[in-house]
Structure formats: C-alpha cells, structure tokens
Amino acid sequence: MNLKCKHPLRICLCLLLALNFSTLAFANQIQQARFNQAGDTSRLVLEFESEPTFTYFTLSGPNRLVLDLSGVGKRYSFDNLQLSSKAVTKVRHSTPKTKQDTRLVIEMSKQLTPTIFTLPASPDASYRLVIELVDPTYIADTTPVNTAGPDRDKDIIIVVDAGHGGVDPGSIGPAGTYEKRITLSIAKMLETKINNEPGMRAIMTRDGDYYISPNARPRIAVQANADLLISIHADAFTTPQPRGGSVWVLSKGRADSELGRLLEQTERSSELLGPAAEVIEDRDTERYFAETILNMSMDLFRASSYELSNKMINEMKGVTKMHKKVPQSASLAVLTAPETPSILVEVGFISNPQEEKNLNWKEHRERLADAMFRSITAFFKKTPPDGTLWAQWKQNAPQQHRVASGESLSLLAQRYGVTVSKLKSENNLSSDMVKIGQLLTIPSS
C-alpha cells in the first residue's frame, strides 16, 4: 500500500487508514483447532470468525498436505494441538503465497486421501473448516479384548455416540431442527452424568459438529475397550403423526455375518484361541473351536444389549411416549463392535411437530439423558464388568438373604459360615425368631 499524505493535518488520517487496511487484510482468524482420530480417518477442524476461502495440494517425499487460507492471519499457534495419530505427525505454518494469506502444512507419515469442506456458522458454532485425511491402507483391529484381565481400566468405559454430524445433518424437523444438534446435546448431557459418577468414564465419538462414518463409530468402542456403546438418534417419518421413542439392538443375522467376517481375517482363529491353538493340529478344527467361542461370546453380549434395552425403555417411558414397547433389532453398522454391548436409542420423532418442540426444550433433553443414565447404572450395578471398581464394590458389599419358608436363624448362620450372635447383631435382632420374606444382611465371616 502506498499512501502519500502531503498535508500535515492528514497524517493522522493516513495512519488510521493504513492501520485499518492492515486489519482488513487479516479480517479472518483461526479461533480454535481440534484433532480427532477415528479408525481410518484423521480429522482436523479449524474454527473461524468468518467463512474461510482456501486451496490445497499434496506433496510426497515427505508426505504433506499444504493448505492456503486467503485473508487469514497466522497468529494461531498449533504447538499445543494434541495429535493422537500415527498417520498425522505435525501441523505447522509455512511461508504463504502472499502476505495476506496463511499457509498450513500437515505432515503425514504416509500418503493419506484428503477431503476438505466448510460448515456454516450456527447459533452454537462458528464457521468451520473440516480436513479429513483417510488412510486407504487402514485395517481395523477388531480383536476381542479380554476385559477380565488384571490390566483393564478400573472405570466402566461407556462410548456415547451422538448420531450424524457435519455434512450429515440427519433428519430435519418441520420447524428446521437438525437431528445432529439434538443428539449432540443429549450426548454431552449424558457424558457429564457418566463422568460425574465414580467408577465410570465416558468417551464421545464426536464432541462437535463433524462427520464420522457409521463404520468408524464401533471401532472407537473397540479401541477404547469399552463396556458399552450407546448411540443416540431422533426418528423421522414421511408424515407428522408417528411419535415416541424406541431402543434397538443388532439383529441376529447381522451378528452372524460379522462373526463370519471376523473369522476370515488372517490368523483370526489362533488369536481367538490363544495358547490353545498351539495344541490343535487340524486347521478346520481350530476354526470350529474359534467360531464356537466367538459365537457364544457375541450371543452373550447381544443378550446384555437386550437386557439393557428393556431397562432403557422402562426408564424412558416415564419421560416420553414410547413408539415401541419392546427392544427392536436391525442390521445397523454402529452396533457391530464385537464383544461390546451396543444399543441405539431413538429419543422421539423429530418429524412430529410436538416432539420436535419437546426436543428443543433443554429440560426435556436433560430428562432423557437422566433416563438413559439411570438405566445404565442399574444395569452395571447388577452385572459390573470384572476388574472394575464397581465389581470390587459389589464383591465387598454386605451379602443379603430373604428368609424363605422353613429357614431359621441357626440354619442360615450355618449356611453362610457365621455365628448366630453375629447374624443377630448385624440385623439388630433381639430374638432368634425370623419371618418369611424378612431381608437379612449377612456379615462377613
């Protein structure tokens, strides 16, 4: 810029114009950056004050993605960006094409396929630039994890999946409500409740408005060695009449096809059988045993999913009308994490005007999250995973016994290996008499 101010009185005005021009040259700034790794996809999301304009190209030797942002300042530092990926090694600034641009370089350990798109601003989000880098050579690790081992996490791990996101808005209500925003709001509420509960920890598949493929979501549960995956959605129909919630589990047919796919992986049978595979000489016999073990395991986790679904329906019907009174089954990709109980919860029909209004009400969403949380805690109190803090608490908790016909205090003392006096003291009994149906606390021996 060349501003010539010959008159002294215009000097201040010229300086102000120069300063204003400099500010306009960098009218846009990166406000925030976050990184997420899910299966084959590395995702960098940049938030801006206004919609960004960009171009990009890739380089090899070493592998890099170069992104040029027009009219964006480079004051944002990527030094504290946590890159939880082996494929993306660094994000840094580089020399831009012009002084009014910013150039970002994403360094990669291998050649990744880029997809870059912008998302418009909304009442609860800025303009976003989403950079997705897909590894075409990625092989999912779907090896079942032995959660009973001593090295498992002491917390019960629950993966909370907010349906849809990013370029996939999900269903849209009559008043323009996006399903992806409703599901994310409820998921964050549920995440907070879980993380506030001692011995539990939530992991979100997404914590913002970006896209994750349905197949990548169960992989997050596998990688986290999760004890439960709960996927949150809002239903829709072509007419506005249908309403109510429902809970879904994986169909038997889809579970069987997933079992077959897992067993086709190289060395899969040996991995499932562990040391036992070394003493089986016949390959067909090894596969038969492996298939039997995995089939029983997946049946167990499908049964757990069904049990939790019933608890979820009982809790949710106190908050909203239920479209389906019993758990439903379907071939849903998000529910295919092997050996992880997985359920999908439809919180209502967003295509129904009244339910859309309810879902836009924060208190209603909070009640739905409460219902989900109550059913999850009730389920894990009954059957806490081995090796968790909750399992330890249950083991150390006082044992209880309900008196049946023909049972006496002396008989119960003999059965549980305690003295009659300790049994009376523990239950504040003044005599040896007990009644049928009376609940007694059994003291430790």
N, C-alpha and C positions, 0 to 999 in steps of 0.2 A: 504493500500500500504506500502511495506517495501523496501525502497531504502537505501542501505548501501554504503556510499562513504568514502573509507579509505584514498584516496589521497586528500590532501588539495586543489589541483588545480581543483578537480572535484566537490567541494562543490557547487559552483555557478550553474554548470550544473545540479546537483541533485535537487537543489531548483527550477530551471526552469522547470525540468521535473515534479516535484511534483505539481507545480502550474498549468502546462499545463494539467496534469491528472485531477486535481480538476475542471478545466474549462470544460474539455471534459465530465466529469460525469454529468454536468448540461448544456450540449450543447444547450438544448432547453429551452425556457422560455415562459410563458404566456405573450403576449403583451397587450392584451385588453380583457375585458369581457363585455358583454351586455345582458340584460334580456328583454324579451318581453312576454306579456300575451295576448293571443287572444282566446276568447271563452273557450274551454275545454283544451287548450294546453298552458303550461308554457314552455318557451324556453330560455335556457342559451347557448350563443355562446361564445366560447373561441378561441382567435386567437393566433397562434404560429409562431415562426421563421421557424420551420421545421415540417414535418408531425409527429403528436404525436402517440405513442403506448399506449394503455390503456386496462384496465379490470375494471369491475364494478360488484357490487352486491347490493341487497336491504336488509334493516333491518326493523323490526317493534318493537313497544313499546319502544321509539317513532319511527315514520316512518322516514327512512333516505335512501338516495341513496349514496353509497360510491364508489368513482371513483379513481382508482390508475393510475397515469401517470408515465410511465417509462422514466427515464433520464430527468425529467423536474424539474427545480429549483422552490422553493416556495417563491420567493421574491415578487410575485404579491399579493397585498392586496385587499380583497373584501369588505373592510369597507365602501367604497363609492358606492357600487353597489346598484342601486335602484330596489327593488323588489316590483313591482306593482301587487302583487298577494296575495290572502289569503291562497292559497294552498302551496306555497313555502315560508318558513319563514326565512331561513338563508342559506348562503353559506360560508363555513369556511374551513381552513386547519386542518388536523389531523395528528397523528403520522403515517408515511409511513412504508411500509414493509421493505424497505432498505433505506440507506442514499442517494441512487441515485434516489429515487422515490419521487413523491409528491402525497399525499392523500387528496382529496377533499371530504367534506361531505355536501350534500344538505339536509337540514332539511325540512320536509313536515308536514303539519297539517293533512293530510290524505294519504291513500295509492294511489300513482299515478303509472301509467304504463310507464316505461321508454323506449325510443328509442334513441340510440346514434350512430352517424355516423360522418365520417370525410368528408371534402370537400377539393379538391385540391387547390393549390395556382393558382392565375391568375394574369395578369398584374395589376389589380386594387384591389387585395385582397390577404391576407396571407392565410396560412393553417388554417382551422377552424375545431373545434370540436363542433358539434351541439348536445345538450342534450335536448330532448323533453320529457316532462312529461305530460301525458294525464290523465285527471280526468274521470274515467268511469261512475261516478255518476252525471256528469255535466248536467244541464238542462238550455237550452238557454233562456234568458229573451228577448222575442220578443214583449213585451207590447208596443204598440204605445205610444209615448211620446207627451204630449200636448205642442207644441212649441210656442203656443200663450200666455202661462202663463208669469207672471212677472219675474220668476226666470230663464228663459232661458238665455243662453250665448248671450251677445251683439254682438259677432262676428258671421258671417256666417261661419259655420263649413263645410269644404269640405274634405271628405275622399278620398285620392289619392291612388289607388291600382295599384302597379306595378305587372303585371301578372307573374305567375310562380315563380321560385326561388328555391335555394337549390338543392335538388335531382331532381327537376323537371325543366329541362332547357328550356322547351317549344320547339318551332321549331328551327331548326338549318339550317342556310343558306348554299348555295353551297361553300362559302369560309370559313365556320366554325363559323359564327357569331351566338352566342346564343341569342335567343329571350329574356331570362330573364335579360340579361345585357342591352339590348336596352330599355326595358320597365322601368327598374330601373333608367336609366339615364334620360329619358324623365320625369318620375315621380318626380325625385328630382328637375329638372328644373322648372316644374310646381309648386311644393311645394314652391320653393323660390319666384316665382312670386306672388303666393297667399299670402304668409306671409309678403311680402313687401307692400301689398295693405291694407290700413287702413280699419278696419271693417271686415276683412276676416282672417281665420286661417285654415291651412291645417294639416291634420293628416294622416300619412303614415301607410298603413297596414304592410309594411315592409320597412326598410331603409338599408337593407343589403342583402346578398345572402343566404337566408334561406327559408325553405318551410313553407307555410301556406295553409291549405286546402281551397278549394273554398267555403265551407260552413262557415268557420270561418271568412271570409272577410266581408260579410254583417253584421255579429254580431258586428264587430268593429264599423260599422256605427251606429248600434242601440245603443250600449253602449255610443258612443260619442254624441248621439242626433244630428246626422249630418243632414245638409240641402241638401247634395248631395254626392253621391258616383260616382266617375269616375274611371273605370278600364281600364288600358292601355295594349294593346296586339299588336302583329305583326302576320299577317295572313301567311298561307303557303298552298301550293298545291303540288300534285304529279308531276306536270310539271312546268317548269320555266316561262311559258308565262303569267299567270294571274298576275295582278299588281293593285295597288290602295288601298285607304283606305275605311273604312266603319264605321258606327255607329249603335249600337244595343241597343234595349230596351227589357224588359221582355215581353214574349208572354202572351196573354190573358189567354190561357189555363193554363200556369204555375202559373199565378197570382191567378186564381180561385182555383187551388189545394193548394196554400199556404194559401189562406183565409180559406179553409176548415180545414187545419191542425191547424191553429191558434185557430179556434173556438172549436176544440176538447180538448184544454188544460183545465185543471181544473179551474173552476171559471172564465173562459175567458169571458163569456157573462157579468157577473157582473162587471168585470174590465173595459170593453169597455163602459158600460152604466153609470158607476159611481153611484151617488146618485139616478138616475132614476130607477135603478134596484130594489130599495127598495119598490117602489110602484107598481111593476109588480108581481103579484102573480103566474101567469102561467109561468112555465119554458120554454115551447115551444115558447110562445110569446116573452119572454125575449131574447131567442136565435135569433128569427126572427128579432127583432129590432137591436140586436148587429150585426148580419150578414149584414143587410141593411146599417148600419152606416159604418162598416169596408169596405164593398164593394164600397160604394161611395167614401170613403177616398182613397182606393187603385186605383180606376179609376182616381181620381184627380191627384195622383202622377205619374201614368203611362202617363197621358196627359202631365204633366210637363216634364217628361223624353223625350217624343216625341218632344215637343216644343224645348227643349234644343238641342236635336239631330239634328234638322233642322238647328239651328244656328251653331252648330259644323260643319256640312257638308259645309255650306256656307263659313265658315272661312277656313276650311282645303283645299277646292278646290283651294284656292289661293296659297297653298304651295305644294300640291301633287295631282296627278290624283286620282279621287275617283272611286273605283270599283263599289260602289252602290250609286246612286244619291239621294235616299231617305232612311230614317231610316228603319232598318230591325228589326224583332222581333224573339226571340228564347227562349227556356227553359234553361236559364243559371243560375246556382246556385249563382253566385256572385252578381246577380241583384235582389235577393229576400229579401232585407231588407224592412220590412213593413213600409209604410208611409215615405219612403225616396226616392226621385227621384234618379234613378240609370241608368247609361249608360255605355256601353262598347265600347271603341274606338280601332279599328284596324288601325294602322298607316301606313300599307302597307304590301306587300307580301315579307317576308324575303326570300322566296324561289325563288324570281325573282332576278337575279344577279345585275341588275341596282338598284333596290330598296334596296337590301342588302348593296350595295355601298353607297347609299344615307343615309341609317340609320346609317352607321358607320361614317358619316360626322357630326361632332358636330354642325355645323351651321344649318344643316337640322333639327336635333333633336330640336334645340332651336326654329326654326321657327314653328315646330309642337306644341311645348309647348306654344308658343305665340298665335297660332290659338286657342288652347283649352282655354287659359286664356281669350282671347277676347270674346269668345262665352259665357263663364261662367259669366263674369262681365256684359255683355249685358243682359243676362237672369235675373240676380239678380237685376240689376238696374230697370228693368221693373216690377218685382214682388219680392221685398225683403221680407224675412220672418218676420212676426210680432214679435215685441220685439227686433229686431236687430238695430244696429246703422244705417244701410242703410235705414231701414224703417223710422227711425226718420228723417234722412236727406231728404228723399222723401216727408215726411209729411210737413217739414218746408220749402221745396223748393218753389220758386215762381210758382204759377199756370199759365198755358199758354192757350190761346184760339186762334183758327184760325177762322178768320171772314168768315161767310157764307153769302149767298145771303139774303138780307132783314134785316140784322143786322146793327144797328147803335151804336155809342159810348154810347149814353144815355141808350139804351136798355141793352147793356152789363153791364154798371155801375149798373143799377137796378137789373139785374140778379145776379151779384156777390156781391151786397151789398156794393159798394164803390161809391165814388163821381166821377163825370166826370173829375174834375180837377186832382184828384189823378191818374186816369187812363191815362190822358194825360201826366202828369209829369213822371210817371213810364216808358212811352214809348217814351218820347221826341217828343210829337206831338204838332204842332203849331196851328192845327185847329181841328174841330170836325169831319173832314172827315176821313173815313177808307175805305180800298179797300178789295174786296173779295179775300180771300186767305192770307191776311195780318196776321202775327203772333203777338199777343199781350200778354204782361206779365201782369197778374192780381195782383195788390198789395194786401197785407193783409188788411183786413177791420179794 
